[in-house]
């Protein structure tokens, strides 16, 4: 091909553009990030802001898979118009879009129809069934947050597609392990007090008794799988006033009958769990809707507790401590090849334009045997060396 230039200046400009395009082509799809910058725009390998809010991560062989809520722009963005998206990475910095793992349905008779709410999806692997199992908080279309269901979907492939199984309330007609007969009788007496405040109704089990036959509520939730393969569902229940921790069935498709109430009336949501040196740690948030609030932390020798409060894990300025760096917990990730080191994952919500929500990943440190979280505007995995 012969190119005729009108002037040397034109030729020079053409060559500059050509060199630029070659550089872009060569760099496209290659590693771009070499560190974490909490709260900043985080693009995938296609140059698009990662869309995996309220997410969780599963390591399979040497690859990490990040599942999260696919949000859209504008006022409808917090409804599920697409489903659950999944990304893959070998270094935790650079993420490839693997598509939609769980799609909402156009069938208006489906509980999972477009316009319902899918939040905080988490995936674990069942080695007995060779199956990946996803759980998520599920609200029905047009019902606000009244349904308070937990949903389950499965796949034989980590990236999906995931087959939706069911959504349901928790433990209808089943008493928790740590709710004695005396406590039940006390709760029944409190239920008769029509002037009892919301916090007291949750603390004393009034909402629990209300929902005993139909099943307990499930909103913000997470999963935790122990080394031996036992898995647990942890969720905000009883009008978000009390946490429930439930052991899953052997196939992870449903709940067993073993569960406990944790911090009754404590008003915790956004739970995230990790285990270090035979102790279980939990980080949660308070209840302020989409607005950030102080984080909480707790410790136990068993997933069924008893759980002991450790206070706010955040260290920093007054504003940072009060708002958890303007974010809310979603997952705690073991650091690569570092036994006993962990990464705190959180979301910085933007409810008026949900697609623009940002991600905060920060290292978890320990101080006086308590987990603490400090602000780093940029950091990398060498932090743990």
HELIX and SHEET records of a PDB file:
HELIX    1   1 UNK A    8  UNK A   27  1                                  20    
HELIX    2   2 UNK A  181  UNK A  191  1                                  11    
HELIX    3   3 UNK A  198  UNK A  203  1                                   6    
HELIX    4   4 UNK A  206  UNK A  210  1                                   5    
HELIX    5   5 UNK A  318  UNK A  323  1                                   6    
HELIX    6   6 UNK A  351  UNK A  356  5                                   6    
HELIX    7   7 UNK A  381  UNK A  384  5                                   4    
SHEET    1   A 4 UNK A  53  UNK A  60  0                                        
SHEET    2   A 4 UNK A  63  UNK A  69 -1                                        
SHEET    3   A 4 UNK A  83  UNK A  89 -1                                        
SHEET    4   A 4 UNK A  96  UNK A 103 -1                                        
SHEET    1   B 4 UNK A 117  UNK A 126  0                                        
SHEET    2   B 4 UNK A 131  UNK A 139 -1                                        
SHEET    3   B 4 UNK A 149  UNK A 155 -1                                        
SHEET    4   B 4 UNK A 163  UNK A 168 -1                                        
SHEET    1   C 4 UNK A 221  UNK A 225  0                                        
SHEET    2   C 4 UNK A 231  UNK A 237 -1                                        
SHEET    3   C 4 UNK A 242  UNK A 248 -1                                        
SHEET    4   C 4 UNK A 255  UNK A 262 -1                                        
SHEET    1   D 4 UNK A 269  UNK A 276  0                                        
SHEET    2   D 4 UNK A 279  UNK A 285 -1                                        
SHEET    3   D 4 UNK A 296  UNK A 300 -1                                        
SHEET    4   D 4 UNK A 308  UNK A 311 -1                                        
SHEET    1   E 5 UNK A 314  UNK A 315  0                                        
SHEET    2   E 5 UNK A 370  UNK A 374  1                                        
SHEET    3   E 5 UNK A 358  UNK A 367 -1                                        
SHEET    4   E 5 UNK A 342  UNK A 348 -1                                        
SHEET    5   E 5 UNK A 328  UNK A 334 -1                                        
END                                                                             
